[in-house]
C-alpha cells in the first residue's frame, strides 16, 4: 500500500463522510491527511517499519490517522471505508465524479430526488427537475449535463500515473514467483496513454498453474473474476481489472506485440503481413503454405517486426498515426528522453500555493541534476493561492538574484511568474513588471466557461505580449475531472509560430496538457514545446517523466522540446537579452 493509494483512501473517506453530512472538521482532517501523505517524499510503510519513528511526528497526522495508516499498510483495506461503501450504493458514488458537483450537492440529489446513478441524473436534468432544488438552478443543471461524459470516463479509466503505481506493485509481486521466466505489462499502459482502463500482464512460464496461484495472492486483490488454463482475470480493491496471460517462450514477443496494440496499429500490421503471405497473431508470425502454416518467429518483438522488414516501434507510437509512414522513409525519429531535459520551467513555492520554499526547490533541482529552473508562482488574480502582486514578486526576484550569486554555474534560477490571462483580456500584472522577468508563463484559470471566441482571443492577445514566453496548460483540462475549455488551437498554433512563442506540455498526470495529438500538431506548426512539471513540492519535480511519456506519444524529439536546450540557447529562442 503506497502513499498514493493511502491518500486515495482518505480522499474517498472524506467524500463519503461529507456525502453523509458528517462533521466538517472530520472531513477536513481526512482531506488534509490525503494531501500531506500524497506529498510525502518517503513511503508511509517505511516510516511505520522504523521503530524509532512515528507518523504522528508529521504535521496533521494524529494518533487516529496514524493507526488507520498502520491498518492500511498491514491489510490493504480500511474497515471504516468498507462500512461506508456498504451504506452508500456504488452507483451513487458516480455522482461524486461530476466536475464541480461536490459531495453535498450529490447528497441532495440522492436524498431529495432519489437519484442513484448517472442515467437518472441525466433524465432529471433534461426534465428540469434539478433546477428546482435549493442551491442548484439552471446553470448548475447545464454544468451537470456537460460533466456527465467526464464522470462516466472516470468510472471506467484511471490516470496513467495511478496505473503505474499498481503496475509496479504487480510486477514486484509476480517477479517473486519462481515459475516466472519473463514478465511484461502490455495494453494502453505500455503505450503510455494518459488514462488506462485495465492492466494486461504477460508471463512466460512453464507452469501456468503456479503463476496463477501466486497471482491470486496479490495484496490488492479483491475478487477473482475468471480463471482458465492460461488466463486469469481479477479485480483489485481499487476497482481495476487485471488480465494475466501465461504464454510459451516462443510466443512471448508476439503476444507482447499483439496485446500492446493499439488495435489500429495491429490492423495495419496484419494487412502488411498478408501482402507478404504471412499471418501475424498472438502466437507468432507464420508463413502460409497451401493448407499449412510455418512458424517464422515470435519469441521477441524484434522477430515479429523483422519478419515484415519493420523496426521495433516504440510502444508510445503504436497508434497507426505516422509510425508506418516514418518507417517507409527511413530510421524512426529518436524520441525525447528524460535524460535530455536540462531545465524545468514551471514550479511553485510557499510564496503562493507550493509546499516547499525557494531554497528547498533549488536544492531538489540540483539533486536531480537540472541546470536551470524557473520559479513561477501565481500572480495576484489567483487570490486563493495568495498570488503575488508586483511588490511581493519583485521581492522574490531580489531573493533569486541573491541565490544566483551564491550558486555560480551549478544552477541558474530564472525569475519567472505564472501570470493569469484576465477574463476581460490582458495580463494580470503591469507590463513594466513582466518586462523584468526571465520567463513568463501565461495561463487561463478563470472564465473557462466563456465562449470559444472569447477564450481564443484572450490567449491570442497573450501570445502577442512581448514579455510572454509560453502558454501554460493551454486547454485547461483535468483528466477524469474536467474537460478542456473550448479554444481554437489551430489559431493558437499559428499565433505562437508567428510571435515566436512556446506552448507547454504540463506534466502533472491530472493535466498532461497539451495532449499527445495536440503536441504532434504543434510540432507540425513548428511551435516548440516546453515540458514543465508545475511542481508544488520537491517530490513533484519527478512528474517530468509523465510529460516525457506524453511527448513521446506525440512523436516529439529532443529538438522539438525547448527545455532540452541550455539556458543560453533557450534565452536566444525566446528573445531575452543579457
Secondary structure, DSSP 8 states (H G I E B T S, - for coil): --HHHHHHHHHHHHHHHHHTT--HHHHHHHHHHHHHHHT-SS-HHHHHH-TT--GGGSTT--HHHHHHHHHHHHHS--HHHHHHHHHS-HHHHGGGGSTTTHHHHHHHHHHHH---SHHHHHHHHHTT-GGGSTT--HHHHHHHHHHHHHHHHHHH-EEHHHHHHHHHHHHHHHHT-TT-SEEEE-HHHHHT-SEES-EEEEEE-S-HHHHHHHHTT-TTEEEEEEE-SSEEEEEETTS-EEEEEEE-GGGHHHHHHHHH--HHHHHHHHHHHHHTTEEEETTEEEEEETTEEEEEE-SSHHHHHHTTT-----GGG-SSSSHHHHHHHSS---B--GGG--EE--B--TTTT-SS-HHHHHHHHHHTT-SEEEE--BBTT-GGGT-B-HHHHHHHHHHHHHHHHHHTTS-EEEEEEEEEB-TTSSBSS-HHHHTT-SEEEEE--S-TTS-HHHHHHHHHHHHHSTT--EESSTT--BTTTB------HHHHHHHHHHHT-EEEEE--TTT-BS-HHHHHHHHHTT--EEEE--BSSSGGGGGHHHHHHHHHHTT-BGGGBGGGS-HHHHHHHTT---
